[in-house]
């Protein structure tokens, strides 16, 4: 495949299902969604049945830490080989221009490969490709187990570029009628529509040159008001941070053995422009399950005199107060935990974002055995539904503005983990294209 080393990309060979495969059954949502809502995945299983599907090629995290994990991984790897051997998956070279329509808005992207040699997820990284939030290294081993031994990758990774002049992806949208249409169908379970087009060689070159323009050190320095020697950030993680970190960890482990030209040096992703009008940053909320200790006593002890709790009448009132906060103190919505609805106010916060301040408490509270587990969820309605169940508690956060992302990462480093999400759960990337990661 064609490698463009100066901007850390490879033009991929992707694998798509052969004509005649039911694409609505083929494409399933990112494996890390609906982890506290197993009924969603039961519905997926009913829809797919025995049909060829990426459900058989990925590991929904709702099943992690349950019996049969080893057998499920073996089944995934066998299905990959079967789909290749039987011609269910067929290769084609080049970028794919992707349109995802949800709720009347169409998000635009391009699938390509990123060079893992140009990516560093560690704190303080200055690599061309960077994590935007803290990477939880403890979350990598299960993913490594799944990817090791796999012949294919099916990514749900979304990576952002900061292209206010819309030079990279948007010209493809304007010229898509010139491209071969690869797929065009409605996604399952009210998740919108997906279409993909094969980018021709003329526009392939234009994408590469436009990315080079964004990576120009002088352009970069002027855009962000930094010195000419500031390392360029071209690609910033949007969704799937731990999936890309898993690919990186495996590459670092194996590269001395397999050599620098091995396909596992690269990872297939979809890039999107942070300035795409259809792209929205949604906050990621937290739900504690199985409280074992007094939550309020824990917060009072952890934050001391900086902690204040204000009860409110409803979830709607809580959301309004948190979303409209504009003072120096940080406001976080609380649902359940022995109460109904309220607002937590933290004075003299330890981090710039409320989600980081509260995460430090949650980490300590869980380590001390205060609850059985925490999950990260999308949507105020999901927080309310889960947190009002007996023994649970939910924390609601306001979102950050997407235009702040690149400059914040450049100047301050990665954000607290699970700070933002690209849309809500049903808007996440569906598995569609695959790529071989073995020779």
C-alpha positions as CSV (number, residue, x, y, z in Angstrom):
1,X,0.0,0.0,0.0
2,X,1.1,3.6,-0.6
3,X,2.7,5.2,2.4
4,X,2.8,9.0,2.9
5,X,5.4,9.1,5.7
6,X,5.6,12.8,6.2
7,X,2.0,13.0,7.4
8,X,1.9,9.6,9.0
9,X,-0.7,7.9,6.8
10,X,-1.1,4.9,4.5
11,X,-3.6,4.6,1.7
12,X,-5.3,1.4,2.7
13,X,-6.5,-1.8,1.2
14,X,-9.9,-2.3,2.8
15,X,-12.2,-5.3,2.9
16,X,-15.9,-5.0,2.3
17,X,-18.7,-7.6,2.2
18,X,-19.4,-9.0,-1.2
19,X,-22.5,-8.0,-3.1
20,X,-25.6,-9.7,-1.8
21,X,-24.7,-9.5,1.9
22,X,-27.4,-7.9,4.0
23,X,-25.6,-4.7,5.1
24,X,-28.1,-3.8,7.7
25,X,-27.2,-7.1,9.4
26,X,-23.5,-6.7,8.6
27,X,-22.9,-3.4,10.3
28,X,-23.1,-3.2,14.1
29,X,-22.4,-0.4,16.5
30,X,-19.1,0.2,18.3
31,X,-18.4,-2.5,20.8
32,X,-18.1,-0.1,23.8
33,X,-21.6,1.2,23.5
34,X,-24.7,0.1,25.6
35,X,-22.5,-1.7,28.1
36,X,-25.1,-1.3,30.9
37,X,-28.0,-2.0,28.5
38,X,-27.7,-5.7,27.5
39,X,-31.1,-5.6,26.0
40,X,-29.7,-3.5,23.1
41,X,-27.2,-6.3,22.3
42,X,-30.0,-9.0,22.6
43,X,-31.9,-7.0,19.9
44,X,-28.8,-6.9,17.7
45,X,-28.4,-10.7,18.0
46,X,-32.0,-11.3,17.0
47,X,-31.6,-9.0,14.0
48,X,-28.4,-10.6,12.8
49,X,-29.3,-14.3,13.4
50,X,-27.0,-16.5,11.3
51,X,-26.2,-13.8,8.7
52,X,-22.6,-12.6,8.0
53,X,-22.1,-9.7,10.4
54,X,-19.4,-7.7,12.2
55,X,-21.2,-8.9,15.3
56,X,-19.2,-12.1,14.8
57,X,-15.9,-10.2,14.2
58,X,-15.9,-7.9,17.3
59,X,-16.4,-8.3,21.1
60,X,-19.2,-6.3,22.5
61,X,-17.9,-5.1,25.9
62,X,-21.2,-5.9,27.6
63,X,-19.8,-9.5,27.6
64,X,-16.4,-8.6,29.1
65,X,-15.6,-10.3,32.4
66,X,-18.2,-13.0,31.8
67,X,-17.9,-16.7,31.3
68,X,-16.9,-17.8,27.8
69,X,-14.5,-15.0,27.0
70,X,-11.8,-17.2,25.6
71,X,-14.3,-19.2,23.5
72,X,-15.8,-15.9,22.2
73,X,-12.3,-14.6,21.1
74,X,-11.5,-17.9,19.4
75,X,-14.9,-17.7,17.6
76,X,-14.1,-14.2,16.4
77,X,-10.8,-15.2,15.0
78,X,-12.3,-18.2,13.3
79,X,-15.1,-16.1,11.7
80,X,-12.5,-13.7,10.3
81,X,-10.7,-16.5,8.6
82,X,-14.0,-18.0,7.4
83,X,-15.2,-14.8,5.8
84,X,-11.9,-14.4,4.0
85,X,-11.7,-18.0,2.8
86,X,-15.3,-18.0,1.6
87,X,-15.0,-14.7,-0.2
88,X,-17.6,-13.0,2.0
89,X,-15.0,-10.2,2.4
90,X,-13.4,-8.7,-0.7
91,X,-10.4,-6.3,-1.0
92,X,-10.2,-2.9,-2.7
93,X,-7.6,-0.2,-2.6
94,X,-7.9,3.4,-1.6
95,X,-9.6,5.9,0.6
96,X,-13.3,5.6,1.3
97,X,-15.4,8.8,1.7
98,X,-18.1,8.1,4.3
99,X,-21.4,9.9,5.1
100,X,-23.3,9.1,8.2
101,X,-26.8,10.6,8.6
102,X,-28.5,10.7,12.0
103,X,-31.4,12.9,13.0
104,X,-31.3,14.8,9.8
105,X,-27.6,15.7,10.1
106,X,-24.9,14.2,7.8
107,X,-21.4,13.7,9.2
108,X,-18.6,13.3,6.7
109,X,-15.4,11.3,7.0
110,X,-12.6,9.5,5.2
111,X,-11.2,6.1,6.1
112,X,-7.4,5.8,5.9
113,X,-4.6,4.2,7.9
114,X,-2.5,6.0,10.6
115,X,1.2,5.1,11.2
116,X,1.5,3.9,14.8
117,X,5.1,5.0,14.8
118,X,3.7,8.6,14.7
119,X,1.3,8.0,17.7
120,X,2.1,8.2,21.4
121,X,-0.8,7.9,23.9
122,X,1.5,8.6,27.0
123,X,1.0,11.7,29.1
124,X,2.9,14.7,27.7
125,X,3.1,13.3,24.2
126,X,4.1,15.7,21.4
127,X,3.5,13.2,18.5
128,X,1.8,13.9,15.2
129,X,-1.1,11.7,16.3
130,X,-2.2,12.2,19.9
131,X,-4.6,11.0,22.5
132,X,-7.0,13.8,23.6
133,X,-7.8,12.2,26.9
134,X,-6.0,10.0,29.5
135,X,-5.5,6.4,28.4
136,X,-6.4,3.8,31.0
137,X,-3.5,1.3,30.5
138,X,-5.4,-1.3,32.7
139,X,-8.2,-1.3,30.0
140,X,-5.8,-2.5,27.3
141,X,-5.1,-6.2,28.2
142,X,-8.6,-7.5,27.3
143,X,-8.4,-5.6,24.0
144,X,-4.9,-6.9,23.3
145,X,-6.1,-10.4,23.9
146,X,-8.8,-9.9,21.2
147,X,-6.5,-8.3,18.6
148,X,-3.6,-10.7,19.1
149,X,-4.2,-13.6,16.8
150,X,-6.7,-11.7,14.7
151,X,-6.2,-11.6,10.9
152,X,-8.4,-8.5,10.4
153,X,-9.2,-5.3,12.2
154,X,-12.6,-3.7,12.1
155,X,-12.2,-0.2,13.7
156,X,-14.7,2.1,15.3
157,X,-12.0,4.7,15.7
158,X,-12.8,8.3,14.8
159,X,-9.9,10.7,14.6
160,X,-10.3,14.5,14.3
161,X,-8.5,17.1,12.1
162,X,-8.8,20.8,12.7
163,X,-9.6,22.1,9.3
164,X,-11.6,25.4,9.6
165,X,-11.3,26.1,5.9
166,X,-12.6,22.7,5.0
167,X,-9.9,21.7,2.6
168,X,-9.6,17.9,3.2
169,X,-12.9,16.2,3.5
170,X,-15.5,18.6,2.3
171,X,-14.3,18.7,-1.4
172,X,-15.0,15.0,-1.5
173,X,-18.6,15.7,-0.5
174,X,-19.0,18.2,-3.3
175,X,-17.6,15.7,-5.9
176,X,-19.0,12.4,-4.6
177,X,-21.1,11.9,-7.8
178,X,-17.7,11.2,-9.5
179,X,-17.0,8.3,-7.2
180,X,-18.1,4.7,-7.3
181,X,-20.7,4.1,-4.6
182,X,-19.7,1.2,-2.4
183,X,-22.6,1.0,0.0
184,X,-25.8,3.0,0.9
185,X,-28.2,1.6,3.5
186,X,-30.1,2.2,6.7
187,X,-28.5,1.1,9.9
188,X,-30.2,-1.1,12.4
189,X,-32.1,0.1,15.6
190,X,-32.8,3.7,14.5
191,X,-29.2,4.6,14.1
192,X,-29.6,6.5,10.8
193,X,-28.0,5.9,7.4
194,X,-24.6,5.1,6.1
195,X,-23.1,5.6,2.6
196,X,-19.6,5.1,1.3
197,X,-17.8,6.0,-1.9
198,X,-14.4,5.0,-3.4
199,X,-12.2,8.1,-3.7
200,X,-10.5,8.2,-7.1
201,X,-6.8,8.8,-7.6
202,X,-7.3,12.5,-8.5
203,X,-9.0,13.3,-5.2
204,X,-6.8,10.9,-3.3
205,X,-3.9,13.2,-4.1
206,X,-5.9,16.3,-3.2
207,X,-6.6,14.8,0.3
208,X,-2.9,14.1,0.8
209,X,-1.9,17.7,-0.2
210,X,-4.6,19.2,2.0
211,X,-3.4,17.2,5.0
212,X,0.1,18.4,4.3
213,X,-1.1,21.9,4.3
214,X,-2.6,21.4,7.8
215,X,0.7,19.9,9.0
216,X,2.9,22.8,7.7
217,X,4.8,24.0,10.8
218,X,4.3,27.7,9.9
219,X,0.6,27.3,9.3
220,X,0.3,25.3,12.6
221,X,2.2,27.9,14.6
222,X,0.1,30.7,13.3
223,X,-3.2,28.9,13.9
224,X,-2.5,28.2,17.5
225,X,-0.3,31.1,18.5
226,X,2.7,28.9,19.4
227,X,6.3,28.9,18.5
228,X,7.6,27.6,15.2
229,X,9.3,24.7,17.0
230,X,6.1,23.5,18.6
231,X,5.5,19.9,17.5
232,X,2.6,19.6,15.0
233,X,-0.6,17.9,16.1
234,X,-2.3,16.8,12.9
235,X,-4.6,14.0,14.2
236,X,-6.4,14.1,17.5
237,X,-8.3,11.1,18.9
238,X,-12.1,11.5,18.9
239,X,-13.6,8.0,19.7
240,X,-11.8,4.7,20.1
241,X,-8.8,5.9,22.0
242,X,-8.2,2.6,23.7
243,X,-8.6,0.7,20.5
244,X,-5.8,2.7,18.9
245,X,-3.7,2.4,22.0
246,X,-4.2,-1.4,21.8
247,X,-3.0,-1.4,18.2
248,X,0.0,0.6,19.3
249,X,0.8,-1.7,22.2
250,X,0.8,-4.8,20.0
251,X,2.9,-3.0,17.4
252,X,5.5,-2.0,19.9
253,X,5.6,-5.6,21.3
254,X,6.0,-7.2,17.8
255,X,7.8,-4.8,15.6
256,X,11.3,-6.1,16.3
257,X,10.2,-9.6,15.2
258,X,8.0,-8.7,12.2
259,X,9.9,-5.8,10.8
260,X,9.0,-2.2,10.0
261,X,7.0,-2.9,6.8
262,X,4.5,-5.2,8.6
263,X,0.8,-4.2,8.1
264,X,0.3,-4.1,11.9
265,X,2.4,-0.9,11.9
266,X,-0.8,0.9,10.7
267,X,-4.3,1.1,12.0
268,X,-7.5,1.8,10.0
269,X,-9.5,4.8,11.2
270,X,-12.0,7.3,10.0
271,X,-11.0,10.9,10.1
272,X,-13.5,13.7,10.5
273,X,-13.3,17.5,10.6
274,X,-13.9,19.0,14.0
275,X,-15.6,21.9,12.2
276,X,-18.2,19.6,10.5
277,X,-21.6,21.1,11.5
278,X,-23.1,17.7,12.0
279,X,-20.3,16.7,14.5
280,X,-21.3,17.4,18.1
281,X,-19.4,16.9,21.3
282,X,-21.5,15.2,23.9
283,X,-20.5,14.9,27.6
284,X,-19.8,11.5,29.0
285,X,-21.6,11.0,32.3
286,X,-20.8,8.5,35.1
287,X,-23.0,5.9,36.9
288,X,-21.9,4.1,40.0
289,X,-23.5,0.7,40.5
290,X,-23.9,-1.2,43.8
291,X,-23.1,1.5,46.3
292,X,-21.5,0.0,49.4
293,X,-20.5,3.2,51.4
294,X,-22.2,6.5,52.1
295,X,-21.6,8.6,48.9
296,X,-22.2,12.0,50.5
297,X,-19.9,11.2,53.4
298,X,-17.2,10.2,50.9
299,X,-17.5,13.4,48.9
300,X,-17.5,15.5,52.1
301,X,-14.4,13.8,53.3
302,X,-12.6,14.0,49.9
303,X,-13.5,17.7,49.0
304,X,-13.8,19.0,52.6
305,X,-15.1,22.6,52.9
306,X,-15.0,22.9,49.1
307,X,-18.0,20.6,48.7
308,X,-21.6,21.7,48.7
309,X,-24.8,19.9,47.8
310,X,-27.9,21.6,46.6
311,X,-31.1,19.5,46.2
312,X,-33.4,20.3,43.2
313,X,-36.9,19.3,42.2
314,X,-36.3,17.4,39.0
315,X,-33.8,16.1,36.5
316,X,-34.7,18.9,34.1
317,X,-33.9,21.5,36.7
318,X,-30.6,19.8,37.5
319,X,-29.6,19.7,33.8
320,X,-30.5,23.4,33.3
321,X,-28.4,24.5,36.3
322,X,-25.3,22.5,35.3
323,X,-25.5,23.4,31.6
324,X,-25.8,27.1,32.3
325,X,-23.0,27.3,35.0
326,X,-20.7,30.2,34.4
327,X,-19.0,30.9,37.8
328,X,-15.5,29.8,39.0
329,X,-17.0,27.0,41.0
330,X,-17.7,23.7,39.2
331,X,-21.2,22.3,39.1
332,X,-22.0,18.6,38.6
333,X,-25.5,17.0,38.5
334,X,-26.2,14.1,40.9
335,X,-29.0,11.6,40.5
336,X,-29.8,8.9,43.1
337,X,-27.3,8.0,45.7
338,X,-30.0,8.0,48.3
339,X,-31.4,11.3,47.1
340,X,-33.5,12.1,44.0
341,X,-31.8,15.0,42.1
342,X,-29.3,17.6,43.1
343,X,-26.3,19.7,42.1
344,X,-22.8,19.3,43.5
345,X,-20.8,22.5,43.8
346,X,-17.0,22.3,44.1
347,X,-15.0,25.3,45.0
348,X,-11.2,25.6,44.3
349,X,-11.3,22.6,41.9
350,X,-8.3,20.5,41.3
351,X,-8.6,20.5,37.5
352,X,-9.9,22.8,34.8
353,X,-12.9,20.6,33.9
354,X,-15.5,19.4,36.3
355,X,-15.3,15.9,34.9
356,X,-11.6,15.7,35.9
357,X,-12.3,17.0,39.4
358,X,-15.1,14.4,40.0
359,X,-13.1,11.6,38.4
360,X,-10.4,12.0,41.0
361,X,-13.0,11.4,43.7
362,X,-14.6,8.5,41.9
363,X,-11.3,6.7,41.4
364,X,-10.5,7.0,45.2
365,X,-14.1,6.0,46.2
366,X,-14.0,2.9,44.0
367,X,-10.5,2.0,45.2
368,X,-11.8,2.2,48.8
369,X,-14.7,-0.2,48.0
370,X,-17.4,2.5,47.9
371,X,-19.2,0.9,44.9
372,X,-19.1,-2.3,42.8
373,X,-18.3,-0.5,39.5
374,X,-18.6,2.6,37.4
375,X,-19.9,2.9,33.8
376,X,-19.6,5.7,31.4
377,X,-22.9,6.6,29.6
378,X,-24.3,9.0,27.1
379,X,-27.5,11.1,27.6
380,X,-29.1,12.6,30.6
381,X,-32.1,10.2,30.2
382,X,-29.8,7.2,30.5
383,X,-28.1,8.7,33.6
384,X,-31.5,9.2,35.2
385,X,-32.9,5.8,34.3
386,X,-29.9,3.9,35.6
387,X,-29.0,6.0,38.6
388,X,-32.5,6.0,40.1
389,X,-32.3,2.3,40.5
390,X,-31.8,1.2,44.0
391,X,-28.2,1.3,45.1
392,X,-26.9,3.4,42.2
393,X,-25.8,7.0,41.7
394,X,-25.2,9.1,38.6
395,X,-23.2,12.1,37.8
396,X,-24.2,14.5,35.0
397,X,-21.7,16.9,33.3
398,X,-22.0,19.8,30.9
399,X,-20.2,19.4,27.6
400,X,-17.0,21.2,26.4
401,X,-17.0,23.2,23.1
402,X,-15.4,21.3,20.3
403,X,-13.5,24.3,19.0
404,X,-11.5,24.2,22.3
405,X,-10.1,20.7,21.7
406,X,-7.0,21.1,19.6
407,X,-5.6,24.2,21.4
408,X,-6.3,22.6,24.8
409,X,-4.5,19.4,23.9
410,X,-1.6,21.4,22.4
411,X,-1.2,23.7,25.4
412,X,-2.3,21.6,28.3
413,X,-2.0,18.0,27.2
414,X,-4.6,15.2,27.2
415,X,-7.9,15.9,28.9
416,X,-9.2,13.7,31.8
417,X,-10.4,10.4,30.5
418,X,-13.9,10.0,29.2
419,X,-14.4,13.8,28.9
420,X,-16.4,14.0,25.7
421,X,-18.0,11.8,23.1
422,X,-18.6,12.4,19.4
423,X,-22.4,12.3,19.6
424,X,-24.6,10.0,21.7
425,X,-24.6,6.2,21.7
426,X,-26.7,5.6,18.5
427,X,-24.6,8.1,16.6
428,X,-21.4,6.1,17.1
429,X,-19.4,4.6,14.3
430,X,-20.7,1.3,13.0
431,X,-18.3,-1.4,11.9
432,X,-18.2,-1.6,8.1
433,X,-14.7,-1.7,6.5
434,X,-12.1,-4.1,7.6
435,X,-8.4,-4.4,6.9
436,X,-5.8,-7.3,7.1
437,X,-3.3,-6.9,9.9
438,X,-1.3,-10.0,9.1
439,X,0.8,-11.0,6.1
